[in-house]
Amino acid sequence: MRFASPGNGPGAIAAKADDIDTAIPKLRAAVQLEDHLRYDEPPDWVQSVRHTLGVVLLRTGRAGEAEDVYREDLQKNPENGWALMGLRDTLRMQGKDAAKADRRFRTAWAHADVSPAFICYCRAGE
């Protein structure tokens, strides 16, 4: 069975079209579905839907909600570099100390070939 990735699902498509009122509920529903997938290696989803949801929440100035989303993701996927980037950005946006999250982010990506510019490519033009 082939699954759509979070980057091309209905929530991400709505986000790219700047239809945030549609994107957020669809992404929240996708998070619930993802949480109930059976465990598999490799996972059915390449990237957690929470990453896209967090970005959309950040875009709308809901950094506190986005922080919760990234913290939940880190509970499920400890030290995930993408979630750490999101957590760092949400803390900065709220004027909170982001130094620890930034160190963790840098450690997670220390041996990568590239350094990501975005948490997800779910905005128009990305």
trRosetta pair geometry for C-beta under 8 A, 3 or more apart (Angstrom, degrees):
i j d omega theta_ij theta_ji phi_ij phi_ji
3 44 5.1 68 6 167 153 102
3 45 6.6 -80 113 -79 143 64
4 8 5.5 -117 -173 85 103 91
4 9 4.9 130 116 -82 125 78
5 8 5.6 63 61 23 83 90
5 9 7.1 -132 94 -30 37 90
5 45 6.8 120 -134 -150 61 72
5 46 5.4 -17 -125 28 115 112
5 47 6.8 53 -171 33 105 92
6 9 5.5 -44 -138 10 36 121
6 11 7.5 -32 -162 66 79 113
6 12 6.0 119 154 -42 62 131
6 27 8.0 63 -158 -130 105 89
6 30 6.7 126 -117 148 91 146
6 45 6.4 50 -30 -160 99 119
6 46 7.9 -132 15 57 89 80
6 47 5.6 -101 36 84 121 92
6 48 7.2 16 -25 119 157 24
6 49 4.4 -177 -109 -100 130 66
6 51 7.1 116 101 56 154 95
6 52 4.9 -161 155 -10 119 137
6 120 7.3 -67 109 -140 115 145
6 122 7.9 -49 133 -79 90 133
7 12 5.4 171 -160 -172 25 170
7 47 7.1 55 -35 50 99 129
7 52 7.1 -170 -85 -79 50 130
7 120 6.5 -159 -96 -172 89 107
7 121 6.4 28 -140 64 122 85
7 122 6.3 -133 -132 -78 66 90
8 12 6.2 -65 -73 77 12 133
8 13 6.8 46 -167 -58 47 96
9 12 5.3 89 54 16 69 101
9 13 6.9 -130 102 -7 33 94
9 26 7.4 -178 131 149 103 114
9 30 6.0 95 130 -105 159 149
9 49 7.5 -23 37 -115 152 110
10 13 5.5 -55 -141 38 30 113
10 14 6.2 31 159 -19 65 105
10 22 7.8 -94 155 152 96 108
10 26 4.8 -112 104 -170 103 147
11 14 5.8 -55 -149 37 29 110
11 15 6.3 31 151 -21 64 106
11 22 7.8 -165 -120 129 53 75
11 23 5.0 92 -165 -157 69 63
11 24 7.6 115 -147 -58 107 9
11 26 3.6 -171 -78 103 85 104
11 27 3.7 134 -170 -61 153 74
11 29 7.8 179 -59 49 124 89
11 30 5.6 -106 -3 -4 139 137
11 49 7.3 71 57 -162 147 110
11 52 6.4 114 110 124 116 132
11 53 7.3 -19 157 -79 147 77
11 56 7.6 -95 166 -31 101 159
12 15 5.4 -51 -146 35 35 114
12 16 6.4 37 154 -20 66 102
12 23 7.5 86 -78 -139 16 104
12 27 7.6 98 -51 -87 60 104
12 52 5.3 -68 -85 -152 96 147
12 120 7.5 -105 -120 146 117 133
12 122 4.5 -100 -144 -132 92 112
13 16 5.9 -51 -149 34 31 110
13 17 6.6 20 153 -9 62 110
14 17 5.8 -65 -150 45 32 106
14 19 4.3 -86 -168 76 85 106
14 20 7.5 150 139 -81 100 18
14 22 4.1 -129 -150 97 147 109
14 23 3.9 -166 99 -72 110 77
14 26 6.1 116 17 31 142 144
15 18 7.5 34 -179 -79 34 26
15 19 7.4 -93 -66 56 22 64
15 20 6.9 57 -114 -97 64 61
15 23 4.1 100 -64 -131 75 148
15 27 7.6 44 -46 -49 124 130
15 52 6.9 -164 6 179 161 101
15 55 7.5 75 -175 97 151 105
15 56 4.9 -98 -114 -94 126 115
15 59 7.7 131 -158 28 103 156
15 122 4.9 22 95 154 138 105
15 123 6.9 -71 142 -89 100 50
16 122 6.1 -110 -59 -177 84 55
16 123 6.5 148 -110 -161 61 13
16 124 5.2 118 -170 -72 67 63
17 124 7.4 101 -84 -72 22 109
18 124 6.5 -29 -39 -23 95 127
19 22 4.4 2 135 32 111 115
19 23 6.0 136 92 -29 69 93
20 23 5.2 -54 -133 37 36 116
20 24 6.1 34 173 -23 71 102
20 56 6.3 161 -133 -173 88 104
20 59 7.0 -148 -102 97 128 119
20 60 5.6 129 -168 -73 151 126
21 24 7.1 -43 -138 26 19 104
21 25 7.9 6 164 2 49 106
22 25 7.0 -74 -163 43 31 97
22 26 6.1 19 156 -13 70 121
23 26 6.0 -73 -149 43 26 107
23 27 5.9 20 162 -17 69 112
23 56 5.2 -151 128 -141 129 150
24 27 5.9 -58 -142 39 27 108
24 28 6.3 29 158 -19 64 106
24 53 7.2 89 -136 -143 61 84
24 56 5.9 -167 -81 125 75 132
24 57 7.1 95 -116 -75 109 75
24 60 7.7 -33 -64 4 131 154
25 28 5.6 -52 -144 37 34 112
25 29 6.3 35 156 -19 65 105
26 29 5.7 -53 -149 37 31 112
26 30 6.4 34 150 -21 63 106
27 30 5.4 -51 -146 36 35 115
27 31 6.5 43 152 -25 64 99
27 49 6.0 177 -161 168 77 105
27 52 5.7 -142 -129 104 127 102
27 53 4.0 163 146 -88 129 90
27 56 6.2 162 2 30 162 147
28 31 5.6 -47 -152 28 34 115
28 32 6.8 34 150 -17 62 101
28 53 6.5 109 -67 -126 56 136
29 32 5.7 -52 -155 34 36 112
29 33 6.5 34 149 -16 66 104
30 33 5.5 -52 -147 38 36 112
30 34 6.1 38 153 -22 67 106
30 49 4.3 -159 120 -151 112 159
30 53 7.8 -171 65 -54 106 114
31 34 5.6 -54 -145 37 29 113
31 35 6.3 34 154 -24 63 105
31 49 5.0 -145 -76 90 63 119
31 50 5.7 80 -114 -73 115 75
31 53 6.0 -16 -51 -26 126 155
31 69 7.8 -96 -107 -141 154 102
32 35 5.8 -52 -150 31 29 114
32 36 6.9 10 157 -5 61 110
33 36 6.2 -75 -157 43 31 100
33 37 7.2 51 147 -47 66 88
34 37 5.8 -29 -157 -7 40 115
34 45 5.8 -9 -130 -16 114 153
34 48 6.9 123 154 -147 156 67
34 49 5.1 -174 -21 10 151 119
34 50 8.0 -131 77 -27 149 82
35 76 7.9 -111 -114 -96 82 150
37 40 7.3 -70 146 10 109 107
37 43 7.5 89 104 -164 141 91
37 44 5.4 -126 -170 31 149 132
37 45 7.3 169 6 -9 165 102
40 43 5.8 120 75 -119 83 38
40 44 5.8 67 55 -38 136 81
42 46 7.9 19 148 -105 125 62
43 46 7.4 167 81 -84 96 22
45 48 6.6 93 116 -93 133 34
45 49 6.8 -70 -158 -34 157 83
47 51 5.7 -55 161 32 109 142
47 52 7.9 102 115 -30 114 95
47 82 6.7 4 -148 45 109 175
47 120 7.0 149 135 -106 148 106
48 51 5.3 111 77 -13 84 93
48 73 5.3 135 115 -134 163 116
48 76 7.3 128 -108 86 140 130
48 77 6.4 -134 -44 -1 138 146
48 80 7.4 43 1 159 131 169
48 82 7.5 173 37 87 100 130
48 83 7.1 18 47 -66 142 110
49 52 5.7 -53 -165 38 53 109
49 53 6.1 52 141 -19 77 107
50 53 5.4 -56 -142 42 37 114
50 54 6.0 43 157 -25 69 105
50 69 5.0 177 -165 173 96 95
50 70 6.9 152 147 -88 115 41
50 72 6.3 -150 -129 84 150 104
50 73 4.1 -169 92 -72 149 117
50 83 7.1 22 101 -104 119 106
51 54 5.9 -52 -149 33 27 113
51 55 6.7 27 153 -18 60 104
51 73 6.9 94 -57 -117 69 164
51 82 5.1 -16 -111 144 137 125
51 83 6.6 -103 -86 -78 90 67
51 86 6.3 -152 -133 -45 69 145
51 119 5.4 -162 -173 157 96 101
51 120 4.9 128 129 -49 105 118
52 55 5.8 -54 -152 34 33 111
52 56 6.5 29 154 -16 66 106
52 120 4.8 -74 -86 78 68 172
52 122 4.9 97 -135 -43 96 165
53 56 5.8 -58 -149 38 31 109
53 57 6.3 31 154 -18 66 107
53 66 7.9 -180 123 -117 72 72
53 69 5.4 -146 102 -152 110 151
54 57 5.7 -56 -147 38 31 111
54 58 6.3 34 153 -21 65 105
54 66 4.4 97 -155 -154 73 89
54 69 4.4 -165 -79 94 89 131
54 70 5.2 70 -113 -55 150 91
54 73 7.6 -66 -37 -11 136 139
54 83 7.9 127 -8 -129 164 66
54 86 4.5 40 129 -166 151 141
54 90 7.1 -82 -170 -56 108 126
54 119 6.6 -82 89 141 114 157
55 58 5.6 -53 -150 35 32 113
55 59 6.4 38 151 -24 64 103
55 66 7.7 110 -49 -133 16 126
55 86 7.1 -92 -60 -115 70 112
55 118 7.6 45 -118 177 139 97
55 119 5.1 -171 -72 72 110 122
55 120 5.2 -124 -13 41 150 103
55 122 5.7 127 83 56 144 118
55 123 7.2 -118 155 -45 127 100
56 59 5.5 -47 -150 29 34 116
56 60 6.7 17 156 -7 63 107
56 122 7.1 -61 -56 113 92 132
57 60 6.1 -68 -152 44 31 101
57 62 4.2 -85 -172 80 85 109
57 63 7.4 147 132 -83 96 24
57 65 4.8 -127 -161 92 140 107
57 66 3.9 179 93 -68 120 91
57 69 6.5 148 18 1 150 143
58 61 7.8 50 -178 -66 32 17
58 62 7.2 -97 -69 60 23 64
58 63 6.0 54 -116 -95 69 70
58 66 4.8 56 -56 -85 78 167
58 86 7.6 -137 -40 -151 137 86
58 89 6.5 9 -124 123 151 118
58 90 6.4 -113 -92 -89 107 81
58 93 6.5 -177 -144 -36 96 168
59 123 7.2 162 -89 -98 140 116
62 65 4.3 -12 153 33 109 118
62 66 6.1 125 102 -24 76 91
63 66 5.3 -55 -143 40 36 114
63 67 6.2 46 154 -28 67 99
63 90 4.7 156 -167 -154 86 77
63 93 4.1 -161 -105 98 146 124
63 94 4.8 -167 114 -55 137 94
64 67 5.6 -45 -150 26 30 115
64 68 7.0 32 150 -17 60 100
64 90 7.7 147 -74 -180 19 113
64 94 6.5 99 -68 -95 71 136
65 68 5.7 -52 -157 33 36 113
65 69 6.6 38 147 -22 66 104
66 69 5.4 -52 -150 33 37 115
66 70 6.4 30 155 -14 68 104
66 86 6.7 -127 166 174 103 104
66 90 4.5 -164 100 -102 106 127
66 93 7.9 29 62 53 136 145
67 70 6.1 -59 -149 39 30 105
67 71 6.3 30 154 -18 66 108
67 87 6.6 78 -137 -134 67 67
67 90 4.1 -178 -73 134 77 142
67 91 6.7 98 -109 -63 117 64
67 94 7.0 -18 -47 -15 138 145
68 71 5.7 -56 -145 38 30 111
68 72 6.3 34 154 -21 65 105
69 72 5.8 -54 -153 34 29 112
69 73 6.6 29 150 -20 63 105
69 86 7.6 -69 94 144 98 140
70 73 5.4 -49 -147 34 37 114
70 74 6.4 37 153 -19 66 103
70 83 4.9 152 -157 -168 83 82
70 84 7.8 144 179 -76 120 18
70 86 4.2 -169 -96 103 133 112
70 87 4.1 -168 128 -67 140 78
70 90 6.2 -172 15 6 138 140
71 74 5.7 -53 -148 36 33 111
71 75 6.8 42 149 -25 62 98
71 87 6.7 101 -63 -108 65 117
72 75 5.6 -49 -157 26 35 115
72 76 6.9 21 151 -7 65 105
73 76 5.9 -63 -154 44 36 104
73 77 5.8 -27 166 39 75 105
73 80 6.4 -81 142 51 104 141
73 83 4.1 -157 104 -114 125 136
73 86 7.6 46 46 60 145 139
74 77 6.6 -73 -117 72 28 66
74 78 6.1 60 -179 -114 69 42
74 79 7.3 79 -147 -38 93 27
74 80 6.4 -143 -103 30 63 95
74 83 5.0 -179 -63 128 80 139
74 84 7.2 91 -94 -69 119 69
74 87 6.8 11 -37 -50 136 143
75 78 7.6 12 -140 -71 14 73
77 80 4.0 32 124 -44 114 131
77 83 6.3 139 80 -6 111 144
79 84 6.8 7 -158 -51 44 129
79 104 6.6 -127 -128 -176 80 105
79 107 7.7 -63 -158 96 116 109
79 108 5.5 179 169 -93 86 111
80 83 4.2 61 81 18 109 110
80 84 6.5 178 86 -15 53 86
80 108 7.1 61 147 -151 15 148
81 84 5.5 -55 -143 36 31 113
81 85 6.5 36 156 -23 64 100
81 105 6.4 94 -151 -148 69 62
81 108 3.6 180 -87 130 86 127
81 109 5.0 107 -143 -58 137 87
81 112 7.5 72 -125 -44 174 143
81 116 7.5 131 132 12 115 128
82 85 5.7 -51 -155 30 32 112
82 86 6.7 29 149 -15 63 105
82 116 7.1 10 -100 44 77 169
82 119 5.8 105 -171 -155 85 72
82 120 7.5 62 -167 -59 126 77
83 86 5.5 -53 -151 38 37 113
83 87 6.2 39 151 -21 68 103
84 87 5.6 -49 -143 36 33 112
84 88 6.2 37 155 -21 64 104
84 101 6.0 177 -167 -172 78 80
84 104 5.0 -137 -142 110 134 101
84 105 4.0 -179 129 -86 115 75
84 108 5.5 147 28 9 151 150
85 88 5.8 -54 -150 35 29 112
85 89 6.3 25 154 -16 64 109
85 105 5.3 108 -74 -135 59 128
85 116 6.6 -70 -67 79 166 122
85 119 5.3 -174 99 -93 117 86
86 89 5.8 -58 -146 39 30 109
86 90 6.3 28 157 -19 66 106
86 119 4.7 73 -72 -121 93 145
87 90 5.9 -57 -147 36 30 108
87 91 6.4 29 156 -18 65 106
87 98 8.0 160 127 -139 72 94
87 101 4.7 -139 111 -146 105 136
87 105 7.9 -165 60 -62 95 110
88 91 6.0 -59 -151 36 28 109
88 92 6.4 26 154 -17 64 108
88 98 4.9 93 -155 -174 68 117
88 101 4.0 -177 -82 121 74 115
88 102 5.0 104 -132 -73 131 65
88 105 5.2 -39 -29 -31 143 145
89 92 5.7 -53 -147 37 32 112
89 93 6.2 34 154 -23 65 107
89 98 7.9 84 -54 -137 16 149
89 119 7.1 -105 17 -46 147 126
90 93 5.6 -53 -146 35 32 113
90 94 6.4 20 157 -9 64 110
91 94 6.0 -67 -151 44 29 103
91 96 4.3 -90 -164 77 81 107
91 97 6.8 -46 169 81 126 32
91 98 3.8 151 95 -88 122 93
91 101 5.7 146 12 22 146 149
92 95 7.7 40 -178 -70 32 24
92 96 7.5 -88 -60 55 21 68
92 98 4.7 -28 -57 -25 79 155
97 100 7.2 54 128 5 101 92
98 101 5.0 -61 -164 51 70 113
98 102 5.4 77 134 -31 88 102
99 102 5.6 -57 -146 36 28 112
99 103 6.5 29 156 -20 65 103
100 103 5.8 -51 -149 33 32 111
100 104 6.4 30 152 -16 64 106
101 104 5.7 -54 -148 39 33 112
101 105 6.2 39 151 -23 65 106
102 105 5.5 -50 -146 35 32 116
102 106 6.4 31 155 -18 65 104
103 106 5.8 -55 -147 37 30 109
103 107 6.3 31 153 -20 64 106
104 107 5.7 -53 -147 36 31 113
104 108 6.3 34 153 -22 64 106
105 108 5.8 -56 -150 33 29 112
105 109 6.5 0 160 4 64 111
106 109 6.3 -72 -145 51 29 94
106 110 6.3 61 151 -69 65 84
107 110 5.5 -18 -149 -26 32 120
109 112 4.6 -47 -162 12 71 128
109 115 5.9 86 157 -120 141 75
109 116 7.3 -123 -113 10 143 89
112 115 6.7 127 85 -80 121 50
116 119 7.5 93 133 -89 134 26
118 121 5.8 107 84 -79 139 62
118 123 7.6 -130 -150 19 148 112
118 126 5.9 16 -11 -156 172 142
121 126 4.2 -156 -154 131 76 106
122 126 7.0 -19 26 71 23 130
123 126 4.7 66 60 2 82 125
